[in-house]
């Protein structure tokens, strides 16, 4: 082992485009998923232990499973199995990314634990090896490792990094309770049962807006094909979206499968104004101001 403790910081994400295809025979959906990492982070600290165990602290920590179903635990087990060792490690999650909020908090923990365990066990895995394990763990986990901006295709796990030419300012309104991602996809299927769902494809105008750092141009291209399903399951989110837009956001959308809602603003001052309006409205539990892009999983100590 390389030491007694390793800490990795890993970001949340927003989907600036989430194009969803029809359900595949395996139950998944083909996606064109434009990920953007944002500056809200979980920190994953791993240290040697007699057996695998998980602890968690921070907002919503009580909602985080502390058993083998946790993606951080699954990541440690997958990495250990690949190298023929036992996953005797204590994984502690300092949770700041909203839980079940469509911001890939669980996926971030998986990617963070994977990188941290690789460093703790002195395995020296390549990025390609780690990304392969990430893809086995879940569709969003590879991007949590990579960070920045990327187009994800397939289930979202096959990534092409994207250039971002500036800083984008965001507010995230965190709702009470979560939304199940499988339930949102099931509702998407129900709502589109009689429709011809087109093959998903990235919007060239959106990719150009990212590359040039143009927030106004980006605001006119933000789309989330899961948003109607999320609003169907949680109609109150429509009021939250309208509140942020009325307060001056350039655009608003449900983040991923929700129920967190995301608001793109022209600058930090506008973000603070939108945040205050959302908090005053009582339509959300809390509002977080941040920016993008953000780096992927990184060892910080």
PyMOL commands that set and color helices and strands:
alter all, ss='L'
color gray80, all
select helices_A, chain A and resi 61-63+71-82+105-120+127-137+141-146+181-191+204-212+215-219+227-233+237-246+268-281
alter helices_A, ss='H'
color red, helices_A
select strands_A, chain A and resi 6-23+29-48+53-58+89-95+149-153+158-161+168-174+223-224+251-254+261-265+286-292+298-299
alter strands_A, ss='S'
color yellow, strands_A
deselect
rebuild
show_as cartoon
